[in-house]
Amino acid sequence: MAWKHGGQSDDADYKVEVIDTWNMTVTSLGAMRGFHQVKMPGKQYMALGFVK
């Protein structure tokens, strides 16, 4: 599964995290800016977190 995020009107960096709500873990993907494709694990109960 892939998820595309982009189109911010500002040129800010966003800290991106994959959140496993079942196992209660958070994996940081680092800072991203602009358009990116994030490969998601093929599991249920996963989320993405974005912090400006």
A tleap script that builds the chain and sets N, CA, C and O, in Angstrom:
source leaprc.protein.ff14SB
mol = sequence {
  NMET ALA TRP LYS HIE GLY GLY GLN SER ASP
  ASP ALA ASP TYR LYS VAL GLU VAL ILE ASP
  THR TRP ASN MET THR VAL THR SER LEU GLY
  ALA MET ARG GLY PHE HIE GLN VAL LYS MET
  PRO GLY LYS GLN TYR MET ALA LEU GLY PHE
  VAL CLYS
}
set mol.1.N position { 0.848 -1.170 0.000 }
set mol.1.CA position { 0.000 0.000 0.000 }
set mol.1.C position { 0.892 1.231 0.000 }
set mol.1.O position { 1.873 1.284 0.742 }
set mol.2.N position { 0.571 2.196 -0.803 }
set mol.2.CA position { 1.325 3.447 -0.851 }
set mol.2.C position { 0.369 4.606 -0.641 }
set mol.2.O position { -0.809 4.537 -0.989 }
set mol.3.N position { 0.893 5.653 -0.075 }
set mol.3.CA position { 0.087 6.844 0.179 }
set mol.3.C position { 0.872 8.036 -0.293 }
set mol.3.O position { 2.058 8.157 0.013 }
set mol.4.N position { 0.234 8.927 -1.038 }
set mol.4.CA position { 0.917 10.100 -1.570 }
set mol.4.C position { 0.460 11.335 -0.813 }
set mol.4.O position { -0.734 11.553 -0.607 }
set mol.5.N position { 1.433 12.139 -0.404 }
set mol.5.CA position { 1.137 13.362 0.322 }
set mol.5.C position { 1.849 14.500 -0.380 }
set mol.5.O position { 3.035 14.393 -0.690 }
set mol.6.N position { 1.156 15.559 -0.628 }
set mol.6.CA position { 1.804 16.694 -1.272 }
set mol.6.C position { 0.862 17.860 -1.401 }
set mol.6.O position { -0.300 17.797 -1.000 }
set mol.7.N position { 1.379 18.917 -1.962 }
set mol.7.CA position { 0.551 20.071 -2.248 }
set mol.7.C position { 0.477 21.090 -1.126 }
set mol.7.O position { -0.446 21.904 -1.100 }
set mol.8.N position { 1.438 21.068 -0.188 }
set mol.8.CA position { 1.417 22.103 0.830 }
set mol.8.C position { 1.701 23.442 0.172 }
set mol.8.O position { 2.556 23.546 -0.707 }
set mol.9.N position { 0.985 24.450 0.600 }
set mol.9.CA position { 1.189 25.773 0.026 }
set mol.9.C position { 2.424 26.444 0.618 }
set mol.9.O position { 2.970 27.363 0.008 }
set mol.10.N position { 2.871 26.010 1.782 }
set mol.10.CA position { 4.087 26.558 2.364 }
set mol.10.C position { 5.241 25.592 2.110 }
set mol.10.O position { 5.021 24.422 1.799 }
set mol.11.N position { 6.440 26.073 2.240 }
set mol.11.CA position { 7.616 25.237 2.004 }
set mol.11.C position { 8.153 24.681 3.310 }
set mol.11.O position { 9.365 24.640 3.517 }
set mol.12.N position { 7.270 24.258 4.183 }
set mol.12.CA position { 7.664 23.767 5.502 }
set mol.12.C position { 8.052 22.296 5.450 }
set mol.12.O position { 7.601 21.543 4.586 }
set mol.13.N position { 8.899 21.910 6.395 }
set mol.13.CA position { 9.219 20.499 6.589 }
set mol.13.C position { 8.163 19.880 7.495 }
set mol.13.O position { 7.675 20.521 8.425 }
set mol.14.N position { 7.820 18.638 7.216 }
set mol.14.CA position { 6.868 17.892 8.035 }
set mol.14.C position { 7.543 16.637 8.545 }
set mol.14.O position { 8.114 15.880 7.760 }
set mol.15.N position { 7.487 16.402 9.847 }
set mol.15.CA position { 7.980 15.158 10.433 }
set mol.15.C position { 6.920 14.099 10.166 }
set mol.15.O position { 5.757 14.288 10.524 }
set mol.16.N position { 7.302 12.990 9.545 }
set mol.16.CA position { 6.353 11.950 9.144 }
set mol.16.C position { 6.624 10.692 9.974 }
set mol.16.O position { 7.771 10.280 10.146 }
set mol.17.N position { 5.546 10.094 10.483 }
set mol.17.CA position { 5.654 8.897 11.291 }
set mol.17.C position { 4.621 7.869 10.855 }
set mol.17.O position { 3.498 8.222 10.496 }
set mol.18.N position { 5.004 6.595 10.887 }
set mol.18.CA position { 4.061 5.496 10.688 }
set mol.18.C position { 3.662 5.020 12.079 }
set mol.18.O position { 4.518 4.674 12.893 }
set mol.19.N position { 2.357 5.006 12.345 }
set mol.19.CA position { 1.839 4.653 13.659 }
set mol.19.C position { 1.115 3.320 13.565 }
set mol.19.O position { 0.157 3.175 12.806 }
set mol.20.N position { 1.578 2.353 14.337 }
set mol.20.CA position { 0.926 1.045 14.426 }
set mol.20.C position { 0.057 1.077 15.682 }
set mol.20.O position { 0.556 0.938 16.799 }
set mol.21.N position { -1.240 1.260 15.486 }
set mol.21.CA position { -2.140 1.434 16.628 }
set mol.21.C position { -2.401 0.128 17.363 }
set mol.21.O position { -2.806 0.151 18.525 }
set mol.22.N position { -2.179 -1.007 16.712 }
set mol.22.CA position { -2.402 -2.297 17.372 }
set mol.22.C position { -1.242 -2.634 18.308 }
set mol.22.O position { -1.454 -3.006 19.462 }
set mol.23.N position { 0.005 -2.497 17.792 }
set mol.23.CA position { 1.188 -2.811 18.597 }
set mol.23.C position { 1.694 -1.613 19.398 }
set mol.23.O position { 2.655 -1.726 20.159 }
set mol.24.N position { 1.042 -0.470 19.220 }
set mol.24.CA position { 1.382 0.768 19.926 }
set mol.24.C position { 2.849 1.161 19.723 }
set mol.24.O position { 3.582 1.407 20.680 }
set mol.25.N position { 3.258 1.214 18.439 }
set mol.25.CA position { 4.615 1.639 18.096 }
set mol.25.C position { 4.545 2.792 17.102 }
set mol.25.O position { 3.575 2.937 16.359 }
set mol.26.N position { 5.590 3.601 17.109 }
set mol.26.CA position { 5.707 4.725 16.183 }
set mol.26.C position { 7.078 4.633 15.523 }
set mol.26.O position { 8.097 4.525 16.205 }
set mol.27.N position { 7.096 4.677 14.182 }
set mol.27.CA position { 8.338 4.619 13.424 }
set mol.27.C position { 8.499 5.924 12.659 }
set mol.27.O position { 7.665 6.265 11.820 }
set mol.28.N position { 9.561 6.646 12.947 }
set mol.28.CA position { 9.802 7.922 12.280 }
set mol.28.C position { 10.354 7.685 10.877 }
set mol.28.O position { 11.235 6.849 10.675 }
set mol.29.N position { 9.821 8.433 9.915 }
set mol.29.CA position { 10.329 8.388 8.541 }
set mol.29.C position { 11.171 9.615 8.235 }
set mol.29.O position { 11.639 9.783 7.108 }
set mol.30.N position { 11.369 10.480 9.237 }
set mol.30.CA position { 12.181 11.681 9.053 }
set mol.30.C position { 11.356 12.855 8.577 }
set mol.30.O position { 10.126 12.820 8.589 }
set mol.31.N position { 12.057 13.899 8.157 }
set mol.31.CA position { 11.402 15.128 7.686 }
set mol.31.C position { 11.223 15.066 6.177 }
set mol.31.O position { 12.105 14.609 5.450 }
set mol.32.N position { 10.066 15.535 5.719 }
set mol.32.CA position { 9.763 15.563 4.285 }
set mol.32.C position { 9.184 16.923 3.925 }
set mol.32.O position { 8.568 17.601 4.747 }
set mol.33.N position { 9.400 17.296 2.676 }
set mol.33.CA position { 8.885 18.568 2.164 }
set mol.33.C position { 8.345 18.324 0.769 }
set mol.33.O position { 8.963 17.615 -0.025 }
set mol.34.N position { 7.204 18.904 0.468 }
set mol.34.CA position { 6.644 18.767 -0.868 }
set mol.34.C position { 5.958 17.423 -1.077 }
set mol.34.O position { 5.340 16.880 -0.162 }
set mol.35.N position { 6.073 16.893 -2.292 }
set mol.35.CA position { 5.384 15.671 -2.678 }
set mol.35.C position { 6.249 14.454 -2.385 }
set mol.35.O position { 7.416 14.407 -2.775 }
set mol.36.N position { 5.673 13.463 -1.694 }
set mol.36.CA position { 6.383 12.220 -1.382 }
set mol.36.C position { 5.428 11.048 -1.466 }
set mol.36.O position { 4.222 11.196 -1.268 }
set mol.37.N position { 5.973 9.896 -1.758 }
set mol.37.CA position { 5.213 8.650 -1.702 }
set mol.37.C position { 5.758 7.840 -0.537 }
set mol.37.O position { 6.959 7.583 -0.448 }
set mol.38.N position { 4.852 7.440 0.359 }
set mol.38.CA position { 5.237 6.689 1.547 }
set mol.38.C position { 4.711 5.272 1.406 }
set mol.38.O position { 3.512 5.070 1.216 }
set mol.39.N position { 5.596 4.293 1.495 }
set mol.39.CA position { 5.173 2.898 1.432 }
set mol.39.C position { 4.723 2.458 2.815 }
set mol.39.O position { 5.482 2.514 3.783 }
set mol.40.N position { 3.480 2.020 2.886 }
set mol.40.CA position { 2.899 1.597 4.158 }
set mol.40.C position { 3.033 0.083 4.304 }
set mol.40.O position { 2.961 -0.653 3.320 }
set mol.41.N position { 3.230 -0.376 5.546 }
set mol.41.CA position { 3.208 -1.819 5.779 }
set mol.41.C position { 1.825 -2.372 5.428 }
set mol.41.O position { 0.823 -1.686 5.628 }
set mol.42.N position { 1.756 -3.559 4.927 }
set mol.42.CA position { 0.477 -4.148 4.532 }
set mol.42.C position { -0.252 -4.765 5.713 }
set mol.42.O position { -0.596 -5.946 5.681 }
set mol.43.N position { -0.490 -3.983 6.746 }
set mol.43.CA position { -1.161 -4.466 7.955 }
set mol.43.C position { -2.352 -3.569 8.273 }
set mol.43.O position { -2.424 -2.424 7.824 }
set mol.44.N position { -3.275 -4.104 9.047 }
set mol.44.CA position { -4.417 -3.310 9.502 }
set mol.44.C position { -3.993 -2.395 10.643 }
set mol.44.O position { -2.957 -2.602 11.276 }
set mol.45.N position { -4.807 -1.391 10.891 }
set mol.45.CA position { -4.661 -0.485 12.037 }
set mol.45.C position { -3.393 0.363 11.972 }
set mol.45.O position { -2.773 0.645 12.998 }
set mol.46.N position { -3.014 0.766 10.764 }
set mol.46.CA position { -1.841 1.620 10.572 }
set mol.46.C position { -2.307 3.036 10.271 }
set mol.46.O position { -3.376 3.234 9.693 }
set mol.47.N position { -1.505 4.020 10.662 }
set mol.47.CA position { -1.830 5.423 10.408 }
set mol.47.C position { -0.552 6.178 10.092 }
set mol.47.O position { 0.549 5.714 10.390 }
set mol.48.N position { -0.711 7.351 9.483 }
set mol.48.CA position { 0.415 8.260 9.257 }
set mol.48.C position { 0.209 9.484 10.119 }
set mol.48.O position { -0.912 9.973 10.265 }
set mol.49.N position { 1.295 9.977 10.691 }
set mol.49.CA position { 1.240 11.216 11.469 }
set mol.49.C position { 2.136 12.250 10.817 }
set mol.49.O position { 3.249 11.939 10.392 }
set mol.50.N position { 1.646 13.495 10.737 }
set mol.50.CA position { 2.396 14.604 10.163 }
set mol.50.C position { 2.444 15.739 11.179 }
set mol.50.O position { 1.409 16.187 11.672 }
set mol.51.N position { 3.649 16.195 11.486 }
set mol.51.CA position { 3.812 17.305 12.419 }
set mol.51.C position { 4.621 18.369 11.722 }
set mol.51.O position { 5.707 18.096 11.211 }
set mol.52.N position { 4.099 19.592 11.696 }
set mol.52.CA position { 4.772 20.702 11.033 }
set mol.52.C position { 5.851 21.271 11.913 }
set mol.52.O position { 6.531 22.219 11.521 }
savepdb mol mol.pdb
quit
